[in-house]
Amino acid sequence: MVYSAFNGLEGLKLVEKHMPDIVLSDISMEGMNGLDLCKKIKQNDDLSHITVILLTATTSNDIHLQSITEGADDYVTKPFDSDILLARVDSVLRNRGQLRKYFLDSITLRENINKVPLEYKEFLDKCIEIVEANLENSEFNLKSFSVAMGMSHSSLYKKIKAISGQTVNVFIRSIRIRRAAVIMLTENINIAQVGPQVGIEDQRYFRQQFVKLFGMKPSEYIKKYRNSFNKELNVIQKGDA
C-alpha cells in the first residue's frame, strides 16, 4: 500500500497512522520540510525503525550532511532515474530482510555476523529481557508487554512486525521457546519439565512449536548442541552449528 501527502505535516500524520516500511520525502516542503520530518520520525521511539529516504535537488554537502545527521537512511539527488530510486528502495528492503535474519539468529541462539543498527539490537534485547522476566505470568500479553516497553499497543505490534516479521503473540512464544532451549542446553532436566517453566503447559504443543522454530525435536537439539553452547555468550558456536 502506498500513501501520499502534500507536505511534511500531513506526511507525519500518515506515518503515525500507518507505520509504513519506507518513507520517501522531498526535502523542500512547506510547513515541515523533509529534514524536520525525518528528525520527527527518528526521534520517536515508536517510529524510529522506519526507513527514511530523502530526495533533494541540491548537491550541497551541508544538506547531505544534515540529512545523515537527522537520521536519514539514504538520500537521492534530483533529477534522478526512476530505476535508481527503485534500486535504492530494493536495497532498503533487502536490509530489512537482513534485520529479520538477525532476529531469527538471535532467537535461535545462533552466532550472528550481520551488522544491524544499535537501536534494533537494543530493542530486541529489551524485548527478550521483558518476556523472559514474565515467563511464569500466564496473563502476559500485548497489553502488559506494551506497558513494560513504554509503547502503545499498536506501535509495539507494528514495530515487532516490521523487525521480526511476526505477530506479537508469535514473537512472545518464540522468546519462550528460546529460553526453553537455553534451559535444556545448560541444565540436566527432563524435557517434560521445560515447557511449564517457560509458560507453555501443553507438552504436545510445546514440542510442535519447538520443532517449528528449531527444525528438530528437543531431544535431537540437546544431543546436537549441548557441547557447543557457549553459556557466557548465550550462543551456539558457529563452527559446531
SESE-567884 format. One line per 10 residues: their letters; for each residue x, z, y negated of N, C-alpha, C. Coordinates in nm, 2 decimals, m for minus. Atoms other than C-alpha are relative to their C-alpha. Layout:
% SESE-567884
a) X/Z/Y/X/Z/Y/X/Z/Y; ... .
END
This chain:
% SESE-567884
mvysafngle) 0.08/0.00/0.12/0.00/0.00/0.00/0.09/0.00/m0.12; m0.07/0.01/0.12/0.13/m0.10/m0.34/m0.09/0.05/m0.12; 0.07/m0.05/0.12/0.02/0.09/m0.66/0.07/m0.05/m0.13; m0.07/0.04/0.12/0.09/m0.04/m1.01/m0.05/0.08/m0.12; 0.04/m0.07/0.12/0.09/0.13/m1.35/0.06/m0.07/m0.12; m0.04/0.07/0.12/0.12/0.01/m1.71/0.11/0.07/m0.07; m0.11/m0.07/0.07/0.36/0.28/m1.83/0.04/0.12/0.09; m0.06/m0.11/m0.08/0.56/0.58/m1.71/m0.10/0.12/0.02; 0.10/m0.11/m0.01/0.28/0.84/m1.78/m0.10/m0.03/0.11; 0.09/0.04/m0.11/0.04/0.65/m1.56/0.07/0.00/0.13 .
glklvekhmp) m0.08/0.01/m0.12/0.31/0.59/m1.31/0.02/0.13/0.07; m0.03/m0.14/m0.06/0.39/0.96/m1.27/m0.13/0.05/0.06; 0.13/m0.05/m0.06/0.02/1.04/m1.21/m0.02/m0.07/0.14; 0.02/0.06/m0.13/0.01/0.78/m0.93/0.10/0.05/0.10; m0.10/m0.05/m0.09/0.34/0.91/m0.78/m0.05/0.14/0.05; 0.04/m0.14/m0.04/0.20/1.27/m0.78/m0.12/m0.01/0.10; 0.12/0.02/m0.08/m0.13/1.14/m0.62/0.03/m0.06/0.14; m0.01/0.08/m0.12/0.00/0.90/m0.36/0.14/0.03/0.07; m0.14/m0.02/m0.05/0.37/1.00/m0.30/0.05/m0.12/0.08; m0.04/0.13/m0.06/0.49/0.65/m0.23/0.15/0.02/0.06 .
divlsdisme) m0.14/0.00/m0.05/0.81/0.58/m0.03/0.10/m0.04/m0.11; m0.09/0.06/0.10/0.97/0.39/m0.32/m0.07/m0.01/m0.14; 0.05/0.03/0.14/0.92/0.38/m0.70/0.09/m0.11/m0.06; m0.07/0.10/0.07/1.02/0.06/m0.88/m0.05/0.01/m0.14; 0.04/m0.02/0.13/1.02/0.11/m1.25/0.10/m0.06/m0.10; m0.08/0.05/0.11/1.14/m0.07/m1.56/0.04/0.12/m0.09; m0.05/m0.11/0.08/1.35/0.15/m1.79/m0.08/0.00/m0.14; 0.07/0.01/0.13/1.18/0.02/m2.11/m0.15/0.00/0.01; 0.15/m0.01/0.00/0.82/0.15/m2.13/m0.04/0.09/m0.11; 0.05/m0.09/0.10/0.61/0.31/m2.39/m0.05/0.13/0.06 .
gmngldlckk) 0.05/m0.13/m0.04/0.51/0.68/m2.37/0.10/0.08/0.08; m0.10/m0.06/m0.09/0.75/0.76/m2.09/0.09/m0.11/0.05; m0.08/0.11/m0.05/1.05/0.54/m2.02/0.04/0.02/0.15; m0.04/m0.01/m0.14/1.19/0.48/m1.67/0.09/0.11/0.03; m0.09/m0.11/m0.02/1.47/0.72/m1.71/m0.07/0.14/0.00; 0.08/m0.12/0.00/1.23/1.00/m1.80/m0.09/0.02/0.12; 0.08/m0.01/m0.12/1.00/0.91/m1.52/0.09/0.04/0.12; m0.09/m0.03/m0.11/1.30/0.92/m1.28/0.03/0.15/0.00; m0.04/m0.14/0.01/1.40/1.26/m1.41/m0.11/0.09/0.04; 0.11/m0.08/m0.04/1.05/1.40/m1.37/m0.02/0.00/0.15 .
ikqnddlshi) 0.01/0.01/m0.15/1.04/1.28/m1.01/0.11/0.08/0.07; m0.11/m0.06/m0.07/1.38/1.40/m0.92/0.01/0.15/m0.02; m0.01/m0.15/0.03/1.34/1.75/m1.08/m0.12/0.07/0.06; 0.12/m0.06/m0.06/1.01/1.81/m0.90/0.03/0.01/0.16; m0.03/m0.02/m0.14/1.07/1.96/m0.55/m0.10/m0.07/0.09; 0.10/0.07/m0.08/0.75/1.80/m0.42/0.02/m0.15/0.00; m0.01/0.15/0.01/0.86/1.45/m0.53/0.15/m0.04/0.02; m0.14/0.04/0.01/1.24/1.46/m0.52/0.05/m0.09/0.11; m0.04/0.08/m0.11/1.26/1.29/m0.18/m0.03/m0.15/m0.02; 0.05/0.14/0.02/1.10/0.97/m0.32/0.11/m0.08/m0.06 .
tvilltatts) m0.10/0.09/0.05/1.34/0.68/m0.38/m0.04/m0.06/m0.13; 0.03/0.07/0.12/1.36/0.55/m0.73/0.10/m0.11/m0.03; m0.08/0.11/0.03/1.49/0.21/m0.82/m0.04/m0.04/m0.14; 0.03/0.04/0.13/1.52/0.13/m1.19/0.04/m0.14/m0.04; m0.02/0.13/0.04/1.50/m0.21/m1.35/0.04/0.00/m0.15; m0.04/0.00/0.14/1.69/m0.28/m1.67/0.05/m0.14/m0.04; m0.04/0.13/0.06/1.76/m0.58/m1.90/0.14/0.02/m0.06; m0.13/m0.02/0.07/2.08/m0.42/m2.04/0.11/0.01/0.10; m0.12/m0.01/m0.08/2.43/m0.44/m1.90/0.08/0.12/m0.05; m0.07/m0.12/0.06/2.53/m0.12/m2.09/0.04/0.10/0.11 .
ndihlqsite) m0.05/m0.10/m0.10/2.75/0.11/m1.88/m0.06/0.13/m0.03; 0.06/m0.13/0.04/2.59/0.40/m2.07/m0.14/0.02/0.07; 0.14/0.00/m0.06/2.24/0.31/m1.94/0.02/0.01/0.15; m0.02/m0.01/m0.14/2.37/0.26/m1.59/0.05/0.14/0.04; m0.05/m0.14/m0.03/2.55/0.60/m1.60/m0.12/0.10/m0.02; 0.11/m0.09/0.02/2.24/0.77/m1.74/m0.10/m0.02/0.12; 0.09/0.02/m0.12/2.03/0.61/m1.45/0.05/0.08/0.11; m0.05/m0.08/m0.11/2.26/0.77/m1.20/m0.01/0.15/m0.03; 0.01/m0.14/0.04/2.27/1.10/m1.39/m0.14/0.06/0.02; 0.14/m0.05/m0.01/1.89/1.12/m1.39/m0.05/m0.01/0.15 .
gaddyvtkpf) 0.03/0.00/m0.14/1.90/1.07/m1.01/m0.05/m0.13/0.06; 0.04/0.13/m0.06/1.81/0.70/m0.96/0.08/m0.03/0.12; m0.07/0.03/m0.13/1.89/0.59/m0.61/0.06/m0.14/m0.01; m0.06/0.13/0.02/1.96/0.24/m0.73/m0.05/m0.06/m0.13; 0.05/0.07/0.11/1.92/0.01/m1.03/0.03/m0.15/0.01; m0.01/0.15/m0.01/1.88/m0.37/m1.07/0.00/m0.05/m0.14; m0.01/0.05/0.14/1.98/m0.56/m1.38/m0.09/m0.13/m0.01; 0.08/0.12/0.02/1.73/m0.82/m1.51/0.08/m0.10/m0.09; 0.09/0.06/m0.10/1.69/m1.11/m1.48/0.06/0.01/0.14; m0.05/m0.02/m0.14/1.71/m1.07/m1.10/m0.07/m0.10/0.09 .
dsdillarvd) 0.06/0.08/m0.10/1.64/m1.28/m0.80/m0.09/0.09/0.09; 0.09/m0.08/m0.08/1.34/m1.15/m0.61/0.05/0.03/0.14; m0.06/m0.03/m0.14/1.53/m1.18/m0.28/0.10/0.12/m0.01; m0.09/m0.11/0.02/1.79/m0.94/m0.43/m0.07/0.13/0.00; 0.08/m0.12/0.00/1.53/m0.69/m0.51/m0.06/0.04/0.13; 0.06/m0.02/m0.13/1.37/m0.72/m0.17/0.11/0.06/0.09; m0.12/m0.05/m0.08/1.72/m0.67/m0.02/0.03/0.15/m0.03; m0.03/m0.14/0.04/1.77/m0.35/m0.22/m0.11/0.09/0.06; 0.10/m0.08/m0.05/1.43/m0.22/m0.11/0.02/0.02/0.15; m0.03/0.00/m0.14/1.51/m0.31/0.25/0.11/0.10/0.04 .
svlrnrgqlr) m0.11/m0.10/m0.02/1.83/m0.11/0.22/m0.04/0.14/m0.01; 0.06/m0.14/0.01/1.64/0.19/0.10/m0.08/0.04/0.12; 0.07/m0.03/m0.12/1.41/0.17/0.39/0.08/0.03/0.12; m0.10/m0.03/m0.11/1.70/0.15/0.63/0.06/0.14/m0.01; m0.05/m0.14/0.02/1.84/0.46/0.47/m0.10/0.11/0.04; 0.10/m0.09/m0.04/1.51/0.63/0.53/0.00/0.01/0.15; m0.01/0.00/m0.15/1.55/0.53/0.90/0.11/0.09/0.04; m0.12/m0.09/m0.03/1.89/0.70/0.90/m0.03/0.15/m0.02; 0.04/m0.14/0.02/1.73/1.01/0.75/m0.08/0.05/0.11; 0.08/m0.04/m0.11/1.48/1.02/1.03/0.08/0.02/0.12 .
kyfldsitlr) m0.09/m0.02/m0.11/1.76/0.98/1.28/0.07/0.13/m0.01; m0.07/m0.13/0.02/1.94/1.27/1.12/m0.09/0.11/0.04; 0.10/m0.11/m0.04/1.62/1.48/1.16/m0.01/0.01/0.15; 0.02/0.00/m0.14/1.58/1.38/1.52/0.13/0.06/0.07; m0.12/m0.06/m0.06/1.95/1.46/1.60/0.01/0.15/m0.03; 0.00/m0.14/0.03/1.92/1.79/1.42/m0.10/0.08/0.09; 0.10/m0.06/m0.09/1.61/1.88/1.62/0.04/0.01/0.14; m0.04/0.00/m0.14/1.76/1.78/1.95/0.14/0.05/0.02; m0.13/m0.07/m0.01/2.08/1.96/1.88/0.12/m0.09/0.02; m0.11/0.10/m0.01/2.30/1.65/1.87/0.09/0.01/m0.12 .
eninkvpley) m0.09/0.01/0.11/2.61/1.63/1.66/m0.04/m0.12/m0.08; 0.05/0.11/0.09/2.53/1.42/1.36/0.11/m0.04/m0.10; m0.11/0.05/0.09/2.78/1.20/1.18/m0.07/m0.07/m0.12; 0.06/0.07/0.11/2.52/1.04/0.95/0.00/0.09/m0.13; 0.00/m0.07/0.13/2.56/1.14/0.58/m0.13/m0.01/m0.06; 0.13/0.00/0.07/2.24/1.24/0.41/0.01/0.08/m0.13; m0.01/m0.08/0.12/2.18/1.38/0.06/m0.02/0.15/0.03; 0.00/m0.15/m0.02/2.23/1.76/0.04/m0.14/0.05/m0.01; 0.14/m0.05/0.02/1.87/1.81/m0.08/m0.08/m0.01/0.13; 0.07/0.02/m0.12/1.74/1.67/0.25/0.05/0.10/0.11 .
kefldkciei) m0.05/m0.09/m0.09/1.97/1.88/0.46/m0.05/0.14/m0.03; 0.04/m0.13/0.04/1.88/2.19/0.27/m0.15/0.02/0.03; 0.14/0.00/m0.03/1.51/2.11/0.30/m0.02/0.02/0.15; 0.01/m0.01/m0.15/1.54/2.06/0.68/0.04/0.14/0.05; m0.06/m0.13/m0.04/1.75/2.38/0.72/m0.11/0.11/m0.03; 0.09/m0.10/0.04/1.49/2.58/0.53/m0.13/m0.01/0.08; 0.12/0.01/m0.08/1.20/2.44/0.73/0.03/0.06/0.14; m0.04/m0.05/m0.13/1.38/2.52/1.06/0.00/0.16/m0.01; m0.02/m0.15/0.02/1.46/2.88/0.93/m0.14/0.06/0.00; 0.14/m0.06/0.02/1.09/2.94/0.83/m0.08/m0.01/0.13 .
veanlensef) 0.07/0.01/m0.12/0.94/2.81/1.15/0.05/0.09/0.11; m0.06/m0.09/m0.10/1.18/3.00/1.37/m0.03/0.14/m0.03; 0.04/m0.13/0.04/1.10/3.31/1.18/m0.14/0.04/0.03; 0.14/m0.02/m0.03/0.74/3.26/1.28/m0.04/m0.04/0.14; 0.03/0.05/m0.13/0.77/3.16/1.64/m0.10/0.08/0.08; 0.09/m0.09/m0.08/0.57/3.46/1.77/m0.14/0.01/m0.08; 0.12/m0.01/0.08/0.30/3.41/1.50/m0.09/m0.12/0.04; 0.09/0.11/m0.05/0.02/3.21/1.67/m0.09/m0.06/m0.11; 0.09/0.04/0.12/m0.16/3.18/1.33/0.08/m0.09/m0.10; m0.09/0.07/0.09/0.14/3.00/1.17/m0.05/m0.15/0.00 .
nlksfsvamg) 0.05/0.14/0.01/0.01/2.66/1.04/0.04/m0.06/m0.13; m0.04/0.07/0.12/0.03/2.42/0.75/m0.02/0.09/m0.12; 0.02/m0.08/0.11/m0.12/2.67/0.51/0.11/0.11/m0.02; m0.10/m0.10/0.01/0.12/2.95/0.59/0.14/m0.06/m0.02; m0.13/0.07/0.02/0.41/2.71/0.61/0.02/m0.04/m0.14; m0.01/0.04/0.13/0.34/2.57/0.27/0.02/0.11/m0.10; m0.02/m0.12/0.08/0.32/2.92/0.12/0.14/0.04/0.01; m0.14/m0.05/m0.02/0.66/3.01/0.27/0.10/m0.10/m0.07; m0.09/0.10/0.06/0.81/2.68/0.14/m0.02/m0.01/m0.16; 0.03/0.01/0.14/0.65/2.73/m0.21/m0.04/m0.14/m0.04 .
mshsslykki) 0.05/0.14/0.03/0.48/2.39/m0.20/m0.15/0.00/0.03; 0.14/0.02/m0.03/0.12/2.27/m0.19/m0.01/m0.06/0.14; 0.02/0.05/m0.13/m0.03/2.17/0.14/0.03/m0.15/0.01; m0.02/0.15/m0.01/m0.04/1.80/0.06/0.14/m0.04/m0.03; m0.14/0.04/0.03/0.31/1.79/m0.09/0.09/0.03/0.12; m0.08/m0.03/m0.12/0.46/1.96/0.22/m0.02/m0.10/0.11; 0.04/0.09/m0.10/0.27/1.74/0.45/0.07/m0.14/m0.02; m0.06/0.13/0.03/0.38/1.42/0.27/0.15/0.00/0.01; m0.15/m0.01/0.00/0.74/1.53/0.23/0.05/0.00/0.15; m0.04/m0.01/m0.14/0.77/1.62/0.60/m0.02/m0.14/0.07 .
kaisgqtvnv) 0.03/0.13/m0.06/0.61/1.29/0.70/0.10/m0.10/m0.05; m0.09/0.10/0.06/0.84/1.09/0.47/0.14/0.02/0.07; m0.14/m0.02/m0.05/1.16/1.26/0.60/0.01/m0.01/0.15; m0.01/m0.01/m0.15/1.08/1.31/0.97/m0.09/m0.11/0.07; 0.09/0.10/m0.07/0.80/1.05/1.04/m0.10/0.07/0.08; 0.09/m0.07/m0.08/0.60/1.33/1.19/m0.10/0.08/m0.08; 0.09/m0.09/0.07/0.29/1.53/1.10/0.05/0.14/0.00; m0.05/m0.13/0.01/0.34/1.89/1.01/m0.02/0.08/0.14; 0.02/m0.06/m0.13/0.19/2.01/1.35/0.11/m0.04/0.10; m0.10/0.05/m0.09/0.43/1.79/1.54/0.13/0.05/m0.04 .
firsirirra) m0.12/m0.05/0.05/0.71/1.90/1.32/0.03/0.14/0.04; m0.02/m0.15/m0.04/0.65/2.27/1.38/0.02/0.01/0.15; m0.01/0.00/m0.15/0.61/2.20/1.76/0.14/m0.04/0.04; m0.13/0.04/m0.03/0.94/2.02/1.76/0.11/0.11/m0.02; m0.09/m0.11/0.03/1.12/2.31/1.60/m0.02/0.11/0.10; 0.02/m0.10/m0.10/0.96/2.55/1.85/0.07/m0.04/0.13; m0.07/0.04/m0.12/1.09/2.34/2.14/0.15/m0.01/m0.02; m0.15/m0.01/0.03/1.43/2.31/1.97/0.05/0.14/0.02; m0.04/m0.14/m0.02/1.45/2.69/1.97/0.00/0.03/0.15; 0.00/m0.02/m0.14/1.35/2.69/2.33/0.12/m0.05/0.07 .
avimltenin) m0.12/0.06/m0.05/1.63/2.46/2.41/0.13/0.08/m0.02; m0.11/m0.09/0.03/1.88/2.69/2.24/0.00/0.12/0.09; 0.01/m0.12/m0.09/1.75/2.99/2.44/0.04/m0.04/0.14; m0.03/0.04/m0.14/1.78/2.80/2.77/0.15/m0.03/0.01; m0.15/0.04/m0.01/2.14/2.69/2.69/0.09/0.13/m0.02; m0.09/m0.11/0.03/2.26/3.03/2.58/m0.04/0.13/0.07; 0.04/m0.12/m0.07/2.06/3.29/2.79/m0.03/m0.03/0.14; 0.03/0.01/m0.14/2.02/3.34/3.16/m0.15/0.05/0.01; 0.14/m0.03/0.01/1.64/3.32/3.15/m0.08/m0.09/0.09; 0.09/0.09/m0.08/1.36/3.19/3.37/m0.07/m0.09/m0.09 .
iaqvgpqvgi) 0.06/0.10/0.09/1.22/2.87/3.23/m0.14/0.03/m0.03; 0.14/m0.03/0.02/0.87/3.00/3.27/m0.02/0.10/m0.12; 0.01/m0.11/0.10/0.95/3.28/3.02/0.03/m0.06/m0.14; m0.05/0.05/0.13/1.08/3.05/2.74/m0.12/m0.04/m0.09; 0.11/0.05/0.08/0.75/2.89/2.63/m0.06/0.10/m0.08; 0.07/m0.10/0.08/0.58/3.21/2.53/0.09/0.06/m0.11; m0.10/m0.05/0.10/0.90/3.32/2.34/0.00/m0.09/m0.13; 0.00/0.09/0.11/0.86/3.01/2.11/m0.15/m0.03/m0.04; 0.14/0.02/0.05/0.48/3.04/2.07/m0.08/m0.10/0.08; 0.08/0.10/m0.08/0.37/2.80/2.35/m0.03/0.06/0.13 .
edqryfrqqf) 0.03/m0.07/m0.12/0.19/2.98/2.62/m0.03/m0.08/0.12; 0.04/0.09/m0.11/0.07/2.69/2.83/0.13/m0.07/0.06; m0.12/0.04/m0.06/0.36/2.62/3.07/0.00/m0.15/0.02; 0.01/0.14/m0.02/0.24/2.27/3.16/0.02/m0.08/m0.13; m0.01/0.06/0.13/0.20/2.18/2.80/0.15/0.01/m0.05; m0.14/m0.02/0.04/0.55/2.32/2.72/0.09/m0.10/0.07; m0.09/0.10/m0.07/0.72/2.11/2.99/m0.03/m0.14/m0.04; 0.04/0.13/0.04/0.53/1.80/2.89/0.07/m0.03/m0.14; m0.06/0.02/0.14/0.64/1.84/2.52/0.15/0.00/0.00; m0.14/m0.01/m0.01/0.99/1.93/2.62/0.06/m0.14/0.04 .
vklfgmkpse) m0.04/0.13/m0.05/1.02/1.61/2.82/m0.01/m0.11/m0.11; 0.03/0.10/0.11/0.87/1.41/2.53/0.11/0.00/m0.10; m0.10/m0.01/0.10/1.13/1.54/2.29/0.14/m0.02/0.05; m0.14/0.01/m0.05/1.44/1.56/2.50/0.02/m0.10/0.11; m0.02/0.11/m0.10/1.37/1.29/2.76/0.03/0.05/0.14; m0.03/m0.05/m0.13/1.42/1.52/3.06/m0.06/0.14/0.02; 0.06/m0.13/m0.03/1.28/1.83/3.24/0.10/0.11/m0.05; m0.08/m0.11/0.05/1.40/2.17/3.11/0.12/0.03/0.10; m0.10/m0.03/m0.10/1.59/2.23/3.44/0.12/m0.10/m0.01; m0.10/0.10/0.01/1.77/1.90/3.41/0.08/0.02/m0.13 .
yikkyrnsfn) m0.06/m0.01/0.13/1.85/1.97/3.04/0.11/0.12/0.01; m0.09/m0.11/m0.02/2.01/2.31/3.13/0.12/m0.04/0.08; m0.11/0.04/m0.09/2.22/2.16/3.41/0.10/m0.09/m0.08; m0.08/0.10/0.06/2.34/1.88/3.19/0.08/0.05/m0.12; m0.06/m0.03/0.13/2.42/2.05/2.86/0.04/0.15/m0.02; m0.03/m0.14/0.02/2.47/2.43/2.91/0.15/0.02/m0.03; m0.14/m0.01/0.02/2.85/2.39/2.94/0.06/m0.07/m0.12; m0.05/0.07/0.12/2.88/2.16/2.64/m0.06/0.04/m0.13; 0.07/m0.04/0.12/2.67/2.35/2.40/0.09/0.09/m0.08; m0.08/m0.08/0.09/2.86/2.49/2.10/m0.09/0.10/m0.07 .
kelnviqkgd) 0.09/m0.10/0.05/2.69/2.82/2.01/0.03/0.02/m0.15; m0.03/m0.02/0.15/2.87/2.85/1.67/m0.06/m0.11/m0.08; 0.05/0.11/0.08/2.77/2.51/1.55/m0.14/m0.04/0.03; 0.14/0.03/m0.05/2.44/2.50/1.74/m0.02/m0.15/0.03; 0.01/0.14/m0.04/2.51/2.15/1.87/0.05/m0.02/0.13; m0.06/0.05/m0.13/2.58/1.97/2.19/0.12/m0.09/m0.04; m0.12/0.07/0.04/2.93/1.84/2.17/m0.02/m0.15/0.03; 0.03/0.14/m0.01/2.91/1.46/2.12/0.06/m0.06/0.13; m0.07/0.06/m0.11/3.16/1.37/2.39/m0.06/0.03/0.13; 0.06/m0.04/m0.12/2.96/1.55/2.65/m0.15/m0.03/0.00 .
a) 0.15/0.02/0.01/2.61/1.44/2.53/m0.03/m0.13/0.08 .
END
